[in-house]
Amino acid sequence: MQKRPPSFALAGRAVDWSVKRRVTIAAIVIAGLLAVAATTAWLSRGGDQHDPSSAPTPSAASSASPSQAVPTPAGGTGSVPKPPPVSEPVTYAKAAAAMLWSYNARDTSRDQQLAGMDAWMSKESKYTDWQSISAQVPDPVLWSRMADNEQHATSTVTEAHYPSAFKQALADDPTAITEAYIYAVTVNGKQQIAWKGGGSGAEDRAVTLAVQCRPSHDCSLVAIAPRVAP
């Protein structure tokens, strides 16, 4: 029986949010939308679409302190794509989700992965929750194992939309968005994983992202958002 190597990319572990950032984002995005009673963010994932006996066991992603400096690796950001120059929230969220669900441990180091992901983030640090993004990357030991197994993943986005709670909150107070221009977008898709020896698998993915799209500026990523209505 073929053993499945470790994997990552939005593995289904909740990520602790900084209380300060969570409260700030809750107040800025739209009151009641991103505010949550719990102290954790929500991360959604679908079930395996392949034989579990040959599937990689999803591993918990390592968390990173929000104050931790993002590494500046030699050799650029590896296979992590650059953020697209778009100003429409749904389009940007689809690209960001595809980036988060894709990786190539064969030619990209962990530091390169983190640096590439950081390039997608908003530079307005008072709104961003880097921890919710960086926590999707495994610790150095696990990444090394993934590299040894030549593990890589691609993704396909099937659809993206504004959650009903976001649309309702925006309808109730259209001016609330104008302070930070942060939008909630739910993205659905599929991740395809492969590793040496011909192993492969696929999993459904779903995530709600907070993205910032100020007028006349390109969009940027703010956080993986808490649970909101579909």
C-alpha positions as CSV (number, residue, x, y, z in Angstrom):
1,M,0.0,0.0,0.0
2,Q,1.4,3.3,-1.0
3,K,1.8,5.8,1.8
4,R,0.6,9.3,1.2
5,P,3.1,12.1,2.0
6,P,2.2,15.1,4.2
7,S,0.3,17.9,2.6
8,F,-0.8,21.5,3.3
9,A,-2.8,24.3,1.7
10,L,-5.7,25.2,3.9
11,A,-5.6,22.1,6.0
12,G,-8.7,22.1,8.2
13,R,-7.3,23.5,11.4
14,A,-8.8,26.7,12.8
15,V,-6.3,29.6,13.2
16,D,-6.3,31.8,16.3
17,W,-6.9,35.4,15.4
18,S,-5.2,38.3,17.2
19,V,-8.0,39.8,19.2
20,K,-6.9,43.3,18.3
21,R,-6.9,42.6,14.6
22,R,-10.2,40.7,14.7
23,V,-11.9,43.5,16.5
24,T,-10.5,46.1,14.1
25,I,-11.4,44.2,11.0
26,A,-14.9,43.5,12.5
27,A,-15.4,47.2,13.0
28,I,-14.0,48.3,9.7
29,V,-15.4,45.7,7.2
30,I,-19.0,46.0,8.4
31,A,-20.2,45.6,12.0
32,G,-21.5,42.1,12.7
33,L,-20.0,40.5,9.5
34,L,-16.5,39.7,10.6
35,A,-17.1,40.0,14.3
36,V,-17.3,36.5,15.8
37,A,-18.1,35.3,19.3
38,A,-15.4,32.6,19.2
39,T,-11.7,33.3,19.4
40,T,-10.8,31.4,16.3
41,A,-11.1,32.0,12.6
42,W,-12.9,29.5,10.5
43,L,-11.4,27.5,7.7
44,S,-13.6,25.3,5.5
45,R,-12.5,22.3,3.6
46,G,-14.2,19.5,1.7
47,G,-13.8,15.7,2.0
48,D,-11.3,13.6,0.1
49,Q,-12.3,12.6,-3.4
50,H,-10.1,9.6,-3.6
51,D,-9.2,6.4,-1.8
52,P,-8.3,7.3,1.8
53,S,-6.0,4.4,2.1
54,S,-3.6,6.0,-0.4
55,A,-4.3,9.6,0.4
56,P,-1.8,12.0,2.2
57,T,-2.9,12.6,5.7
58,P,-3.6,16.3,6.0
59,S,-1.2,17.9,8.5
60,A,-1.9,20.8,10.8
61,A,-0.4,24.0,9.5
62,S,2.1,25.7,11.7
63,S,1.1,29.1,13.1
64,A,3.3,32.1,12.9
65,S,3.4,35.1,15.2
66,P,1.9,38.2,13.6
67,S,5.0,40.1,14.6
68,Q,7.3,37.6,13.1
69,A,9.4,39.0,10.2
70,V,8.7,37.5,6.8
71,P,11.9,36.0,5.4
72,T,13.6,37.5,2.4
73,P,15.0,34.4,0.7
74,A,17.7,34.4,-1.9
75,G,16.4,33.3,-5.3
76,G,13.0,35.0,-5.2
77,T,9.7,33.4,-4.4
78,G,9.9,30.2,-6.3
79,S,6.7,28.9,-7.8
80,V,4.4,31.3,-5.9
81,P,2.7,33.6,-8.5
82,K,2.7,37.3,-8.2
83,P,-0.5,39.1,-7.3
84,P,-2.5,40.2,-10.3
85,P,-3.0,44.0,-10.9
86,V,-6.8,43.9,-10.6
87,S,-9.2,46.2,-8.7
88,E,-12.3,43.9,-8.5
89,P,-12.7,42.0,-5.2
90,V,-14.1,38.7,-6.6
91,T,-11.5,38.4,-9.3
92,Y,-8.7,39.1,-6.8
93,A,-10.1,36.6,-4.3
94,K,-10.3,33.9,-6.9
95,A,-6.6,34.4,-7.8
96,A,-5.6,34.6,-4.1
97,A,-7.4,31.3,-3.3
98,A,-5.8,29.6,-6.2
99,M,-2.4,30.8,-4.9
100,L,-3.1,29.5,-1.4
101,W,-4.2,26.1,-2.7
102,S,-1.1,25.7,-4.9
103,Y,2.5,25.0,-4.1
104,N,5.6,23.1,-5.4
105,A,7.9,21.8,-2.7
106,R,10.2,20.5,-5.4
107,D,11.6,23.9,-6.4
108,T,10.3,26.3,-3.7
109,S,11.6,26.6,-0.2
110,R,9.4,27.3,2.8
111,D,10.9,30.8,3.1
112,Q,10.2,31.4,-0.6
113,Q,6.6,30.2,-0.1
114,L,6.1,32.6,2.8
115,A,7.7,35.5,0.9
116,G,5.6,34.9,-2.1
117,M,2.4,34.8,0.0
118,D,3.4,38.0,1.8
119,A,3.5,39.9,-1.5
120,W,-0.2,39.4,-1.8
121,M,-0.9,41.1,1.5
122,S,-2.2,44.6,2.1
123,K,0.4,47.0,3.3
124,E,-2.0,48.6,5.8
125,S,-0.9,46.5,8.7
126,K,-3.6,47.7,11.1
127,Y,-6.1,45.7,9.1
128,T,-4.2,42.6,8.0
129,D,-4.0,39.2,9.8
130,W,-0.8,37.7,8.5
131,Q,-1.1,34.9,11.0
132,S,-4.2,33.5,9.3
133,I,-2.3,33.3,6.0
134,S,1.2,32.2,7.1
135,A,-0.3,29.5,9.3
136,Q,-1.2,27.6,6.2
137,V,2.5,26.8,5.6
138,P,3.8,23.7,7.5
139,D,6.8,24.0,9.8
140,P,10.3,23.6,8.3
141,V,10.6,19.9,9.1
142,L,7.3,19.0,7.4
143,W,8.1,21.2,4.4
144,S,11.4,19.3,4.1
145,R,9.5,16.0,4.1
146,M,7.2,17.4,1.4
147,A,10.3,18.3,-0.7
148,D,11.7,14.8,-0.2
149,N,8.5,13.4,-1.6
150,E,8.5,15.9,-4.5
151,Q,5.1,17.0,-3.5
152,H,3.2,19.7,-5.4
153,A,-0.3,20.9,-5.9
154,T,-2.3,22.8,-8.4
155,S,-5.8,24.2,-8.1
156,T,-8.9,25.1,-10.0
157,V,-11.4,27.7,-8.8
158,T,-15.0,26.9,-9.7
159,E,-16.8,30.0,-8.4
160,A,-16.6,32.9,-6.0
161,H,-19.3,35.2,-4.5
162,Y,-20.0,37.7,-1.8
163,P,-21.6,35.9,1.2
164,S,-25.2,36.8,1.8
165,A,-24.3,38.3,5.2
166,F,-21.9,40.6,3.6
167,K,-24.4,41.7,1.0
168,Q,-27.1,42.3,3.6
169,A,-24.7,44.2,5.9
170,L,-23.7,46.4,2.9
171,A,-27.3,47.0,2.0
172,D,-28.0,48.0,5.6
173,D,-25.1,50.5,5.7
174,P,-23.6,51.2,2.3
175,T,-21.1,53.8,3.7
176,A,-19.5,51.3,6.2
177,I,-17.2,49.9,3.6
178,T,-15.7,53.3,2.7
179,E,-13.2,53.5,5.5
180,A,-11.0,50.5,4.6
181,Y,-12.8,49.0,1.5
182,I,-12.4,45.5,2.8
183,Y,-14.7,42.9,1.1
184,A,-15.6,39.3,2.1
185,V,-15.5,36.8,-0.7
186,T,-16.2,33.1,-0.5
187,V,-14.3,31.0,-3.0
188,N,-14.9,27.3,-4.0
189,G,-12.6,25.1,-6.0
190,K,-10.6,21.9,-6.1
191,Q,-6.9,21.1,-5.2
192,Q,-5.0,18.5,-7.1
193,I,-2.0,17.0,-5.2
194,A,0.8,14.8,-6.7
195,W,4.0,13.3,-5.3
196,K,6.8,11.0,-6.4
197,G,6.0,7.5,-7.4
198,G,2.9,8.5,-9.4
199,G,0.8,9.3,-6.3
200,S,-2.0,11.8,-6.7
201,G,-5.3,12.9,-5.2
202,A,-7.9,15.7,-5.3
203,E,-9.8,17.6,-2.6
204,D,-12.6,20.1,-2.7
205,R,-11.7,23.5,-1.2
206,A,-13.7,26.4,0.1
207,V,-12.5,29.5,1.9
208,T,-13.8,33.0,2.7
209,L,-11.2,35.7,2.2
210,A,-11.1,39.3,3.3
211,V,-9.6,41.4,0.5
212,Q,-9.0,45.2,0.3
213,C,-9.8,47.0,-2.9
214,R,-9.5,50.8,-2.5
215,P,-10.7,52.9,-5.4
216,S,-8.1,53.4,-8.1
217,H,-5.8,50.9,-6.4
218,D,-5.1,47.2,-7.0
219,C,-6.6,44.8,-4.6
220,S,-4.6,43.0,-1.8
221,L,-5.2,40.2,0.7
222,V,-6.2,41.0,4.3
223,A,-7.0,37.7,6.0
224,I,-8.8,34.4,5.9
225,A,-12.1,35.5,7.3
226,P,-14.2,34.0,10.0
227,R,-17.3,32.0,9.2
228,V,-20.0,34.0,7.4
229,A,-23.3,33.0,5.9
230,P,-23.0,31.5,2.4
